[in-house]
């Protein structure tokens, strides 16, 4: 299921002090990530997603996503555990207006990502019942 979050990056934000917004993702496996930039940002608005202090998207030290009226999609396979802290961050360079950037996460929820967990628990229960 896709989960959408946004971050509004004010025009006065300094790159040293990025705008931050905490988000919560459900437990499961993140299978896709998409970031959508508004028209008019002209590649002057930068954004990234952090899990704790580790930058997850886009990967690489110093890399930030940027664009103008376009989506950027990334295929993924990242496990998410309840309680992990996710943060959207962004900053502009010399922009005249505030900009809202949308982040979408395709999460395969835990109950669908791990279909055999219930079967394994049932097998263990049966083994205990018959004394194995």
C-alpha positions as CSV (number, residue, x, y, z in Angstrom):
1,X,0.0,0.0,0.0
2,X,1.3,3.5,-0.8
3,X,1.7,6.0,2.0
4,X,2.1,9.7,1.2
5,X,3.8,12.3,3.3
6,X,4.8,15.9,2.4
7,X,7.3,18.4,3.7
8,X,6.9,22.1,3.1
9,X,10.2,23.8,2.7
10,X,10.1,27.5,3.4
11,X,12.0,29.9,1.2
12,X,14.0,31.2,4.1
13,X,15.5,27.9,5.1
14,X,19.3,27.8,5.3
15,X,21.0,24.7,3.9
16,X,22.9,24.4,7.2
17,X,19.6,24.2,9.1
18,X,17.3,21.9,7.1
19,X,13.5,21.7,7.5
20,X,12.6,18.4,9.2
21,X,9.4,16.4,9.5
22,X,9.1,13.1,11.4
23,X,6.9,10.5,9.8
24,X,5.7,7.0,10.8
25,X,5.7,4.0,8.4
26,X,3.9,0.8,9.2
27,X,5.9,-2.3,10.0
28,X,6.8,-4.3,6.9
29,X,8.9,-4.1,3.8
30,X,9.4,-0.9,1.9
31,X,9.3,-1.9,-1.8
32,X,9.2,1.4,-3.5
33,X,9.9,5.1,-2.9
34,X,8.8,8.1,-5.0
35,X,9.5,11.8,-4.5
36,X,7.5,14.4,-6.4
37,X,8.6,18.0,-6.9
38,X,6.2,20.9,-7.5
39,X,6.3,22.9,-10.7
40,X,8.5,26.0,-10.4
41,X,11.1,24.7,-8.0
42,X,13.6,24.6,-11.0
43,X,15.9,22.1,-9.2
44,X,16.5,24.6,-6.4
45,X,14.7,22.5,-3.7
46,X,16.6,19.6,-2.2
47,X,15.2,16.7,-0.1
48,X,16.1,13.4,1.5
49,X,14.8,10.7,3.8
50,X,16.6,9.7,7.0
51,X,16.1,6.6,9.2
52,X,17.6,7.8,12.4
53,X,20.8,9.6,11.4
54,X,21.4,7.4,8.3
55,X,20.3,8.8,5.0
56,X,18.2,6.2,3.2
57,X,17.0,8.0,0.0
58,X,18.8,9.1,-2.1
59,X,21.7,7.0,-1.0
60,X,25.2,8.4,-0.8
61,X,26.9,11.0,1.3
62,X,26.0,14.5,0.1
63,X,23.3,13.3,-2.3
64,X,19.9,15.0,-2.2
65,X,17.0,14.5,-4.5
66,X,16.0,17.6,-6.6
67,X,13.8,18.3,-9.6
68,X,11.1,20.4,-11.2
69,X,7.5,19.1,-11.8
70,X,8.6,15.5,-12.0
71,X,8.6,12.3,-9.9
72,X,11.7,10.3,-9.1
73,X,11.0,6.7,-8.4
74,X,13.3,4.2,-6.6
75,X,12.8,0.4,-6.3
76,X,13.6,-0.8,-2.8
77,X,13.6,-3.7,-0.4
78,X,14.0,-2.3,3.0
79,X,12.6,-3.8,6.2
80,X,10.9,-1.4,8.5
81,X,10.3,-2.2,12.2
82,X,7.7,-0.4,14.3
83,X,9.4,2.3,16.4
84,X,12.1,3.2,13.8
85,X,12.3,7.0,13.4
86,X,11.9,8.3,9.8
87,X,12.5,11.9,8.9
88,X,11.9,13.9,5.8
89,X,14.4,16.7,5.4
90,X,14.8,19.5,2.8
91,X,16.3,22.9,2.0
92,X,16.1,25.4,-0.8
93,X,18.8,27.4,-2.5
94,X,17.7,31.0,-3.4
95,X,14.0,30.3,-4.0
96,X,11.3,33.0,-3.9
97,X,8.4,30.8,-2.6
98,X,7.7,28.0,-0.2
99,X,7.7,24.6,-1.8
100,X,5.9,21.4,-0.8
101,X,7.6,18.1,-1.8
102,X,5.6,14.8,-1.6
103,X,7.2,11.5,-0.6
104,X,5.4,8.2,-1.3
105,X,6.4,4.9,0.2
106,X,5.1,1.5,-1.0
107,X,5.0,-0.7,2.1
108,X,4.2,-4.4,2.1
109,X,2.8,-4.7,5.6
110,X,4.3,-7.3,7.9
111,X,1.3,-9.6,7.8
112,X,1.7,-9.9,4.0
113,X,5.5,-9.7,3.9
114,X,5.9,-12.6,6.2
115,X,3.2,-15.1,5.2
116,X,4.9,-18.1,6.6
117,X,5.3,-16.8,10.2
118,X,1.9,-18.0,11.2
119,X,2.4,-21.4,9.5
120,X,5.8,-21.8,11.3
121,X,4.1,-21.0,14.6
122,X,1.4,-23.6,13.9
123,X,4.1,-26.2,13.1
124,X,5.9,-25.5,16.4
125,X,2.7,-25.8,18.3
126,X,1.9,-29.1,16.7
127,X,5.4,-30.4,17.5
128,X,5.0,-29.5,21.1
129,X,1.6,-31.1,21.3
130,X,2.9,-34.4,19.9
131,X,6.1,-34.3,21.9
132,X,8.8,-33.6,19.2
